[in-house]
Amino acid sequence: RTNCATLRYQSLGCDAFYLQPYGVIDNSRKNPKYKHSTGPPCDSKCEFTNSRLKVAGPIWSGQMHDVDFVQRVLKHVETNPKKYATEKRILGQLRVCETEINTPLYYTHKSLAHLFHTSVNIIKLRSAIINAGYRVSQSHADPSAIKTDAPPMVMMEIMAAIVAKDPEQGKAKRGPDSTAGKIIAATTKSGTELKVDFSQAKGSEGLHQAFFPNPEENWGPKSRATGGKRKIMTEKEKSLQNQGKRKKSEQPKPN
């Protein structure tokens, strides 16, 4: 299905990316017709930083989840409380999958905050995207994901508006030659005059707690079984054993 295979054009200078499907479906007639898509979806240089674009793919851009199956599993878990030890995690992930929009890639509010050297309130960011007329959702893959069908220019204009609300924060790192400075300058020249609305009435809708902290410190895969041949050391014991190991290896060996 060529309409579900997509190329990604990624800016090498910022977080902006553009998607180019291999094909499109023409539903204007009685029987759908598959056609080659037209492109490219962007210029040869990034519209914000004037940097080159790297092409990757193809990636899947069709339906992400079988929503009917997700809803049936969700109903099963809800009607059998305390049957599963990780019930909260299961319910959270299923609710995210149920509402996740069908776009293959996403931004993260952490990377956007780092890019613009400012703090980002995820509720206000989501609200601004919704109020601009676009969809936004979480992703099952990353707790900080901002998954949206808003084009890069809209996302960058919203981020520029966030910076404008507190211009002193990170100001020293947003000079005219910095990445953030170039992006803000590009949004000013775009002429779209997007009215950014941070009303929180909608931003909290559809947010689900799907990612939980590990049950204990250093939780995860442990050392392989040794059959009693050696003692399984704790992380603290390993740290003590390895102290000075690098210095010893750097010392010249006697002739």
C-alpha positions in Angstrom: 0.0 0.0 0.0 1.9 3.0 -1.3 -0.3 5.5 0.5 1.0 4.0 3.8 4.7 4.1 2.9 6.3 7.5 3.6 9.6 9.2 3.3 10.9 11.5 6.0 12.7 14.8 5.2 14.6 15.8 8.4 16.2 19.1 8.9 19.8 18.8 10.1 19.5 22.2 11.8 16.4 21.8 14.0 13.5 19.5 14.9 11.4 20.2 11.8 10.5 17.3 9.6 8.4 16.7 6.6 6.6 13.6 5.3 6.2 12.5 1.7 3.9 9.5 1.1 4.7 7.3 -1.9 1.1 7.4 -3.1 -2.4 8.8 -2.4 -5.9 7.4 -2.7 -8.4 9.3 -4.9 -11.9 8.8 -3.4 -13.6 11.2 -5.8 -15.0 8.3 -7.9 -17.1 5.3 -7.0 -14.1 3.0 -6.9 -11.0 4.3 -5.0 -8.0 4.8 -7.3 -4.4 4.7 -6.1 -2.1 7.3 -7.5 1.5 8.5 -7.2 1.8 11.4 -4.9 3.4 14.7 -5.9 6.3 16.4 -4.1 8.6 17.1 -2.6 6.8 18.4 0.6 9.4 21.0 1.2 12.3 23.1 -0.3 15.8 21.7 -0.7 16.8 23.6 2.5 15.2 23.9 5.9 12.8 26.8 5.9 14.0 27.8 9.4 17.7 27.3 9.6 18.6 27.0 5.8 20.4 23.8 6.6 20.3 20.6 4.5 17.6 18.0 4.8 18.3 14.3 5.3 16.0 11.7 3.7 15.0 8.6 5.6 12.5 5.8 5.1 10.2 4.5 4.0 8.3 4.4 7.2 4.8 3.2 8.0 2.3 6.0 8.0 -1.0 4.1 7.9 -3.3 3.1 10.8 -1.2 2.7 14.0 -3.5 0.4 16.0 -6.5 -1.9 15.6 -8.8 0.4 17.7 -11.6 -2.3 17.9 -9.1 -4.8 19.4 -7.7 -2.2 21.8 -11.2 -1.3 23.0 -12.0 -5.0 23.6 -8.9 -5.6 25.6 -9.6 -2.3 27.5 -13.1 -3.5 28.4 -11.7 -6.9 29.5 -9.2 -5.3 31.9 -11.7 -2.8 33.2 -14.2 -5.6 34.0 -11.6 -7.7 35.7 -10.1 -5.4 38.3 -7.0 -6.5 40.2 -6.5 -9.5 37.9 -3.3 -8.1 36.5 -0.4 -6.8 38.6 0.4 -4.1 36.1 -3.3 -3.1 35.6 -2.6 0.7 35.8 0.2 0.5 33.2 -2.0 -1.7 30.9 -5.0 0.6 31.1 -2.8 3.7 30.5 -1.1 2.2 27.4 -4.4 1.0 26.0 -6.1 4.4 26.4 -3.1 6.1 24.7 -3.4 3.6 21.8 -7.1 4.2 21.6 -6.7 8.0 21.1 -3.3 8.1 19.3 -3.6 9.8 15.9 -2.3 8.2 12.8 0.9 10.2 12.2 4.1 8.2 12.3 6.4 10.6 14.0 6.3 13.2 16.8 8.0 16.0 18.6 8.9 15.8 22.3 8.3 18.7 24.6 11.7 18.1 26.2 13.5 18.5 22.8 11.5 21.6 22.0 12.3 23.2 25.3 16.0 22.4 24.8 15.9 23.8 21.3 14.4 27.1 22.3 16.1 27.3 25.8 12.9 27.8 27.6 10.4 25.8 29.8 7.4 24.3 28.0 4.1 23.5 29.7 2.8 20.4 27.9 -0.8 21.3 28.6 -0.4 24.8 27.2 1.5 23.5 24.2 -1.3 21.0 23.4 -3.9 23.6 23.9 -2.2 26.0 21.4 -2.1 23.2 18.8 -5.8 22.3 19.3 -6.9 26.0 19.3 -4.9 26.4 16.0 -7.2 23.8 14.4 -4.9 20.7 14.5 -5.0 17.4 16.3 -2.7 16.3 19.0 -2.2 13.2 21.0 0.2 11.2 23.1 2.4 8.4 21.8 2.7 4.8 23.1 6.4 5.1 22.5 7.5 8.2 24.5 5.9 9.8 27.6 7.0 13.3 26.5 5.7 12.9 22.9 3.7 15.6 21.1 2.1 13.8 18.2 0.3 16.2 15.8 -0.7 16.8 12.3 0.3 20.5 12.6 2.9 21.5 10.0 6.4 22.5 11.2 5.7 26.3 10.7 2.8 26.1 13.1 4.8 24.2 15.7 7.6 26.7 15.5 5.3 29.7 15.7 3.7 28.3 18.8 7.2 27.8 20.3 8.1 31.4 19.4 5.0 32.6 21.2 6.0 30.6 24.3 9.4 32.3 24.2 7.7 35.7 23.9 5.7 35.1 27.1 9.0 34.8 29.1 11.7 36.4 26.8 14.3 36.6 29.6 14.5 32.9 30.2 17.4 31.5 28.1 17.8 34.9 26.3 21.6 34.7 26.3 21.5 31.4 24.3 19.0 32.7 21.7 21.3 35.0 19.7 20.5 35.8 16.0 23.0 33.1 14.9 21.7 30.4 17.2 19.2 27.8 16.0 16.4 29.2 18.2 17.2 32.8 17.0 17.0 31.7 13.3 13.7 29.9 13.8 12.1 32.9 15.6 13.3 35.2 12.8 11.8 32.8 10.2 8.4 32.6 11.9 8.4 36.5 12.0 8.9 36.6 8.3 6.4 33.8 7.4 3.5 36.2 7.3 1.0 33.6 8.5 0.0 35.7 11.5 -1.1 32.7 13.5 -3.0 33.7 16.7 -1.6 31.5 19.3 -4.2 30.7 22.0 -2.9 29.0 25.2 -6.3 28.4 26.7 -6.1 25.3 28.8 -9.7 24.3 28.3 -8.7 21.6 25.7 -5.0 20.8 26.4 -5.7 18.3 29.2 -8.2 16.3 27.3 -7.0 12.9 26.1 -4.0 12.9 28.5 -3.5 9.5 30.1 -1.0 8.2 32.6 0.6 5.4 30.7 4.2 5.6 31.9 5.1 4.7 35.5 8.4 4.8 37.4 10.3 1.5 37.9 9.3 -0.4 41.0 12.8 -0.2 42.5 16.2 1.4 41.9 18.3 0.0 39.1 15.3 -2.1 38.1 15.8 -4.1 34.9 17.7 -7.1 33.5 20.1 -8.6 36.0 23.3 -10.5 35.6 23.0 -13.9 34.1 22.7 -17.0 36.4 26.1 -18.4 37.6 25.1 -21.6 39.3 26.7 -20.6 42.5 30.2 -20.3 41.0 30.5 -16.7 41.9 28.8 -14.1 44.1 26.2 -11.9 42.5 27.4 -8.4 43.4 25.2 -5.4 44.0 25.7 -2.2 42.0 27.5 -0.6 45.0 29.9 -3.6 45.3 30.6 -3.4 41.6 31.4 0.3 41.9 33.8 -0.3 44.8 35.5 -3.1 43.0 36.1 -0.9 39.9 37.4 2.1 41.7 40.8 3.1 40.3 40.5 0.5 37.5 41.1 3.1 34.7 44.1 4.6 36.5 45.7 1.2 36.9 45.2 0.5 33.2 46.8 3.8 32.2 50.0 3.2 34.3 53.0 2.2 32.1 54.0 -1.4 32.4 57.5 -2.2 33.6 60.0 -3.4 31.0 
